[in-house]
């Protein structure tokens, strides 16, 4: 853990295994706070959780471009990880390179048994992928994990027609890809009870964005022709309101900037080549037709 992120911390270690009255020592909870100059508002350097594809535990960090980065939760010997797959953590930010130490981190997608095996993996990483595959099998057998394919066939509610499940959003002059529908984007702030805020970023009494169709040039014809893309445009809102959306805060927690975050923001820089499957060519149902420039 970085001292720059956790400037106030109470030690949980007693000076001896027993107190003077021969009773066991009572461990104190660590008092954590977020440094004012921290590049991340996360109370912890990493947010843990299961991978949606394989069920194994992963750690989420913020990347250098504020995008969420999913890493394997444990450090690995640098010699066992090819240079192209090395990551390191600095001040709570994930960097796609080694830091010169004998230990490094690795992206979970490299080890995820639900994905295709990358080329030129070392024997150490191959054995680690096999271990994660066995762990996925145990989770499936115990009923503790359901793969995405089974969730769809199990009767989960489908996305309504013409409602992008991962909409493209124009915000602060940058085009982002959201991880959820606009109305479902949830505040990431930590409440006074220590839980994540249940409010949504989209608020009834706040100005809203506008859906519009714009021409997106994926490449020079005839390689990839120009297509129309539906974009949720927030660029006309006040800059403070756009920053609230970018920070993924509800109106209440936008007024408390010192409040910690319980999760990283879900925004991902939109790349038309990598995210072509999320390009919606029609406006959502009930939206007026607006045109604009890419």
Phi, psi and omega in degrees: 000140185276135180292335179290333179272329184239074183286339180241116182207130177265133181291143178261002185267129173278157182288341178212167182288340182227149174275175184296333179271016177067010177272160179289142180293146178263117182287138178266147176287143178287137177264109183255147173215162183262128178293143182296331180266010182292136176288351180230141177270007180292135179291331176242156182290336181220148175248119183271160178174171180277148173290135182291340184265326184236347178086350179285154182290140179225166174241134178257131175235167170271137177272178183295338177255023178065018176270149178291136181238126183260117183241154171298138189289351184240151174286152179233154176299132182301324181295339181269356184241121176304149186304324183292341183257005185276140174228157170216160183249130176224121180055035178082004181250138180269129180242133182278066178188166175277162179249015178087359180271165179285000180234150179210174175250168181218144179294140182296327182300335178290330183255348186300121181291347178276353180252164177295145181288124177295158179284158173054046173276146176286164180299326178299316181288326177296316178295324179292321175298318179296321177297317179293326177295320177294322178294321176298318178299319178296318179297321178294315181295326181276355182074016181271355182213136177238119180294157182304325182296321180286330179295322181292318182282346182278004176096023176293150185294121180287158177291132180302151180302140176061023174243101184302128177290328175231087185287155174267132187233131172268120188210123178055036178078008181236145179261121183247159171248120179278157180268349182220163173303154185308314184289349183255357181293122190255147177298140182261001186288157178265129179279172180292345176272359179084016179244167179283141180299140181269352183288157176263155178291321177288118185243148184295321186263017178245149178299147184250166175281178182233128174285135178213157174262134179223155180274127180245122178269108179279343181171173181284131176299144007264018181296300177222116183287164175290140180228159174271141181229137176276126183233136173270106189267118175252004187295339181275352180283163176301150185298324178297322179291323177294322177295327176297317177295316182296321177284351180057057180240142172287165181304325180293311182282346174293336178275356181235072185296339181280351179294140181285163176260143176267347182205155176287156176298149186269359184293144177226132180302126184284127176238113186298337179277321180280330186247031184298332181290346181260005180283117176265128183260002177230150177289151176302156182299136178086001180264140176291155185271113177240142178244152179203181180264153177285000000 
